[in-house]
Amino acid sequence: QVQVVESGGGLVQPGGSLRLSCAASGSIFRIDRMGWYRQPPGKERELVAVLDSDGRTNYADSVKGRFAISRDNAKNTIHLQMNSLKPEDTAAYYCNAGVVVVRFGALRNYWGQGTQVTVSS
């Protein structure tokens, strides 16, 4: 079993900052990538930022220059530093981990339960 747990959401005023964290634990042989997705009210889930095991990042155009993803490999943890937040950043934020649980095993996606970020004055 693999568990993915997010933390750090909340209410913030426009222009403010928040830091989200996500930890993967359990039966893990290797983590290929970890990332953040979000689902605004009434909309589809969308990519925010992804970081792979080689350190390459991919950001949604809407967050480039404002958000930064980082990873602590030793702790199977990633963080999302969100600056200059806008009301349109309001969403449930979900952590995703691409995990191989045994050597030569298949890559599987695991999701956290989500954490709410609300940007409002």
Disulfide bonds with the S-S distance in Angstrom:
Cys22-Cys95 1.97
